[in-house]
Amino acid sequence: MVEAIKDYFLQNWILLLLLGAFFVILFVTSYSNKRTKIKYVFLLISILLLSMVVFAEFYLQPVLENKTARLILMAIRYSATPFILALVIMVLVTHQKYFVFIPAGTLLVIDIVSIFTGIVFSINDDHKLVRGPLWLLPYIVCGIYMIFLIFLLIKRSNKRRFEIAPIIFLAVALSTGVILPFVLGREFAQIFCTIIAASLFIYYVFNILELVKKDALTGLLNRHAYFTETKSDYKDITAIISLDMNELKTLNDKYGHAAGDEALSTLSYCFARACKARQSVYRMGGDEFVIVCRKTSKEDVEALVERIKKYVSETKYTCSIGYSYHEEGTISLDDLLSESDARMYQDKSEYYKNK
């Protein structure tokens, strides 16, 4: 037993250091909110437990003659990998629904059935792995999860290079978990947990570095990014949309600032979801937001406003909206913003008047 523990630490020391560093950085930074930190902790513990299962499977393989025990360990490993990737999606992608676990749950059932039928894997009389007719299924499910994750991260991003570069890194790093087993053999599973932990850790650090341009609470571009980016391409800006949440102070006073943060996060998701190419959302501070539209037609701006109204109406919150549109370079950015703000405040006045 002591020898097994020693071997586990020797084989997984880098993983343990990474997980330890991840726990430290989670609790000494304010980048993530409490709910996200809890999700991260659950994810990191799951990675740690999977590493123990993988070690047990490979360590006991030469001495474990009970084929059923080995098959159970294999079923756990095959099922845990997509489950962890589903957890990664839940952690990295805000407002993601729990249906993302359905493929992982389905694979779990198939892997359990395989213990008795061998449809995914089995052990022959020589105690060697035998691939079943569905042996590729775990890799396919993992591949689908990775593609889905990268798609969501790019879709929810502000489409800036400083955001896309870490996403590309994450895509390359995670894809090795699907590709390299075919190149290096099944022993690659022994370092899969380390790759997942390292990829997430580096991506998390990237996100912290992005805070100079991103708002920590909502993930939107911040006030600093607004002034930096609009200064260089103001002639391309055709429209400004001003948005302001209604009754945030009342919500904070009645239910606390956590409820207010949840409201701002939800509305931010609606704004980002509504935007398309050349439409960028900035949180200017508090409950004030601005969408900058570059080389966008008036029809597209009006369609964007309608999408915002539609998505916000699906929540329990409301916001006031105002926008201004002019041809490229025909009016200063300050005048555009003043005009959209004026219309937004008029909309807010109407809201409270009709309340």
C-alpha angles and dihedrals in degrees: 000000000000090000091052092051090049092051091048092054092046093051096042104033094113090049092050091050091050093049091047091050090047092053090049095049091046093058101037096051130064095212095110129047122237095264092051091048090054089052090050091050091051090048093050092048089050090053090050092050092048090053089055092050092049091049092049092050095051096036094051096040096093094046106028108094095173101099093193092059091051091047091052091052090049091049090052091050095047091047098041095057097065089038089058091047089052087052089051089056091049090051100043100036116063121223093014114161123235092243084090087082093061096090091047091049091049091051090050090058091048091049091051090051089049091061087070102027106030094226091141104018141345141174120243127213090272089058092247127137115261119195117227128212091271097045092123093054097089090051092047092051091049091048091051091050091051093049090047091049094051091045092053094045092052092043093051094044127093089244093244124145093239088059099039095051095062090045090054090049090051091049093052094044095048094043089062086068089065100035105039097060087068090051103037100027133242092307086078086080087076091069098034093096090051091052092050092048094046092047093050093044094052092044090051091051090049089054091051090052089051091062089094085073103020133070110241097216102045105021090232124129111277136228092270091055090049094057093040097049100038091051092063101043105024092131090063093055112104101167144021123201117198119202131184128178116239121234098000091144091052090050092049093047094047103038106014135255093289088066089048091051090051090052093050091047091050094049091046089056089052092051094047092045091053095051124092134184116329091014114109129184122215129186104219094187139296108001095337120112135175130198116203116204116200121199089345125148122237090247090056091048091052090047089052091052090051092050090051091051091048096050094043091050088060089063131064091248135082136206138190119240135198131165141184127203132193135156116273112292096353094115134028121259091242091055091047090052093045091051094049091045091052091053091046092053089048089053090049091050090053090049094055092040092055096038 
